[in-house]
Structure formats: C-alpha cells, structure tokens
Amino acid sequence: MIELKNEVLTITIREVGAEITSIIDNKSGFEFLWQGDPDIWKGQAPILFPFIGKLKKGTYSYQDQIFKPNKHGFARDMEFYTQSVTENSASFFLKSSAATKEIYPFDFSLQVTYILSDNHVTVSYEVLNTSHNETLYYALGGHPAFNVAMDPGTEDFADLDLDFVPEAKYLRIPVNRHGLMTPNKAKYEDLPANPVQKANFNIDTYVFQISKRTQVRLTDRAQGVEILVKPNEMNYLGVWYPYPKPAKLIAIEPWTGLPDRNNASGILEEKQEMTALEPQAMNIHGFTLELKKQ
C-alpha cells in the first residue's frame, strides 16, 4: 500500500489494480470511499481497462480469433509496477504480457498517476500503443464508489442529491437487463430526481453521454459531504447503485467507452465505442475529485 497525505486528505493506493482504496478527511476522520463488502461489492475505485462493462455473449473476435475477457477487463485484477512516489503523487504502470495477450492480443502500456493537492485528487491515465504496426482498440474508465448515508429505518438514502454542472439535460443511453446498451432508446434526460432514492436505480446503471465541460456533484447533506467529479477526455458517465441491496454507496464513473450494444456484431473493430489508437501514439484521460466535509 502507498499513502499520500497533505493537510486536508490522506489517500491510500494498492499496487493490485493501482486502485485507490481510501480517501480520508484528516480533520474529521471521515472516509469518502465505500470500503467494500463481499456480499454487495468488494471494490472501492477499480480501473476499467480495456473494456467497459459487458460484451455481448461475453466474447469478442479479432482477426478471426475469439477472446473471452472478464467484465470491465483485466486491469483491476493485475499487479501494477510502481514507477514513482513523491510526497503528493504516485505513478504506476501495466504493460502487455503473455498473460494479457491470452485475452487481449495487443501491445500496450497503461500508466496511472494520482496527484493530491489540497482537497483535490487527480487521476490521470496514459494509454500508449507500443506496437509499430497495429492499431490498439481500448476503452477505459474509473469506478469510484462513494460512502453515502442511509436511513436505518427505511434502508433508503437519508438526504442525497446528484446534479450535473452545468445544469442541463444529457443524452441517456439505457441499459437492458443483460447489461447491454440500447442506443435506439436513448433520449435527453436529467440525472435521478433529487433527493435520490434507491428505487431510481431499478434500471441498473444510468449512462450519459457528456461534454468536456460536464461535472457531477454528489451532495450528502446527512453527512455534510460534497463531492465534485470532473472528467477529463471522457465521453460517457455511469452512475451506479447495486439495487436492490441496502448498500451505502453511489458510484460515479467517467468512461471513454461503453458496454456492447444489444445488436453488437462481436467483432472488435466494429465496436463503436472503442478508441482506436494508432501505432506509437498515446492518449491521456482522467478525472479529478474535489472533496469537502463540513
């Protein structure tokens, strides 16, 4: 485990998955991140790479070969190498290997950097196509889940709001019962009505197409907490709660891509929401969390 600390926050990152596992407000001792429950969801803020969500039939084909990766890809389960650690930053990297090529036949390097500044945590992803002649197809995303209050009597959220900044209606792409996207049913909508209730999430995950200016604000008045999620070079945003379980979490997930469409061909080059990165090229994505505790 690696710890970064300043006067406001202390964050902890583990080498497996290069996953941030804790964000603590130093003054109050409040933990901003969900701390996991194997009966509900064990993660805190896994990295989703090189796929987001589910593939149709759980497989894809590339150059006439069939591959069967796990949901959300493999990065979250792999040991990253620690590249550098300073007082307020830490960098990790994962490279293609014989193990990754069994399910993802590409040469790549993924570097993840965390920077702590005042009450901000910035997460940066650098994706490098290390091949000299082959295009790299990937999707990437964050999955931070935040600790929110629930009413012990109703097992519903105590006093929780979600807002887009700037306020507007955004294109929501529904998810069907198989976890696949249904773009033919997409329409412009708001985030779940405030205050947020568990029943809002009987649809599974809210998925929105976002702009470069989009931010999401989570306000938990019961705990005196405000969290602002600011995506950077991310095209989509997922908001998830493990309905119907009584879990004290809301996940706000900036993504570059999407799960498969319900009419997907299964051919990787035809998957529309993947990023195609040319040989020897690099892309940078990420997001910043601004965290406040009264």
QUIMO-V501408 format. One record per residue. RES is the residue in one small letter. D_LAST is the distance of its C-alpha to the last C-alpha in Angstrom with 1 decimal. Layout:
# QUIMO-V501408
((RES/D_LAST) (RES/D_LAST))
This chain:
# QUIMO-V501408
((m/28.0) (i/26.6) (e/23.4) (l/21.7) (k/19.2) (n/17.7) (e/15.3) (v/12.2) (l/13.5) (t/16.5) (i/18.5) (t/21.7) (i/24.6) (r/27.8) (e/31.2) (v/32.3) (g/31.3) (a/29.3) (e/26.3) (i/22.7) (t/21.9) (s/18.5) (i/15.3) (i/13.1) (d/10.0) (n/11.9) (k/9.7) (s/8.6) (g/11.6) (f/10.1) (e/12.9) (f/12.5) (l/16.2) (w/18.5) (q/20.7) (g/23.9) (d/26.4) (p/30.1) (d/30.8) (i/28.4) (w/27.5) (k/27.5) (g/25.9) (q/22.5) (a/23.2) (p/27.0) (i/29.0) (l/31.4) (f/34.7) (p/37.5) (f/37.0) (i/34.3) (g/34.7) (k/38.2) (l/41.7) (k/44.3) (k/46.4) (g/44.2) (t/46.4) (y/47.3) (s/50.4) (y/51.0) (q/54.6) (d/56.0) (q/54.0) (i/51.7) (f/48.4) (k/46.0) (p/42.5) (n/39.6) (k/37.0) (h/34.6) (g/37.0) (f/37.3) (a/34.9) (r/32.2) (d/34.9) (m/36.5) (e/36.1) (f/35.0) (y/36.4) (t/34.0) (q/35.1) (s/32.9) (v/29.9) (t/28.5) (e/25.6) (n/23.3) (s/25.4) (a/27.6) (s/30.3) (f/32.3) (f/35.4) (l/37.5) (k/41.1) (s/43.6) (s/45.9) (a/48.6) (a/46.0) (t/44.1) (k/47.4) (e/48.4) (i/45.8) (y/45.1) (p/48.1) (f/46.6) (d/46.1) (f/42.5) (s/39.9) (l/36.2) (q/33.9) (v/30.1) (t/27.9) (y/24.3) (i/22.8) (l/19.5) (s/18.4) (d/15.2) (n/12.5) (h/15.5) (v/17.9) (t/21.3) (v/23.9) (s/27.4) (y/30.6) (e/34.0) (v/36.9) (l/40.4) (n/43.6) (t/45.8) (s/48.9) (h/51.6) (n/53.0) (e/50.8) (t/47.9) (l/44.7) (y/43.1) (y/39.5) (a/36.2) (l/32.9) (g/29.3) (g/25.9) (h/24.6) (p/20.9) (a/19.8) (f/16.1) (n/14.9) (v/14.3) (a/14.5) (m/18.0) (d/19.6) (p/21.9) (g/24.5) (t/24.9) (e/23.7) (d/22.2) (f/18.8) (a/16.7) (d/15.0) (l/15.1) (d/16.1) (l/17.9) (d/19.1) (f/21.5) (v/21.0) (p/23.5) (e/24.0) (a/27.4) (k/29.5) (y/30.1) (l/33.1) (r/32.4) (i/34.9) (p/35.3) (v/35.7) (n/38.7) (r/39.0) (h/40.2) (g/37.2) (l/39.2) (m/38.4) (t/40.3) (p/40.3) (n/43.0) (k/40.5) (a/37.8) (k/36.5) (y/33.9) (e/30.9) (d/27.2) (l/24.6) (p/24.4) (a/24.1) (n/20.7) (p/19.4) (v/20.5) (q/22.9) (k/24.7) (a/27.9) (n/26.9) (f/27.6) (n/31.1) (i/32.3) (d/30.8) (t/29.1) (y/28.3) (v/29.9) (f/29.7) (q/31.6) (i/29.3) (s/29.9) (k/29.0) (r/26.4) (t/24.7) (q/21.0) (v/19.1) (r/15.5) (l/14.1) (t/11.5) (d/10.6) (r/9.6) (a/10.7) (q/8.1) (g/5.1) (v/6.5) (e/8.7) (i/11.7) (l/14.6) (v/17.9) (k/20.6) (p/24.1) (n/26.8) (e/30.5) (m/29.6) (n/31.6) (y/30.0) (l/26.8) (g/26.7) (v/24.1) (w/25.0) (y/24.5) (p/27.2) (y/28.5) (p/29.7) (k/28.1) (p/25.1) (a/22.9) (k/19.1) (l/19.1) (i/19.4) (a/21.2) (i/21.1) (e/24.3) (p/25.7) (w/29.5) (t/32.6) (g/34.9) (l/35.3) (p/37.0) (d/40.7) (r/42.0) (n/43.9) (n/47.1) (a/46.5) (s/49.8) (g/48.4) (i/49.6) (l/46.9) (e/48.2) (e/48.0) (k/44.4) (q/43.0) (e/39.3) (m/40.1) (t/39.9) (a/43.4) (l/43.2) (e/46.4) (p/48.0) (q/46.4) (a/43.7) (m/39.9) (n/36.9) (i/33.2) (h/30.4) (g/26.7) (f/23.1) (t/19.9) (l/16.4) (e/13.5) (l/10.3) (k/6.6) (k/3.8) (q/0.0))
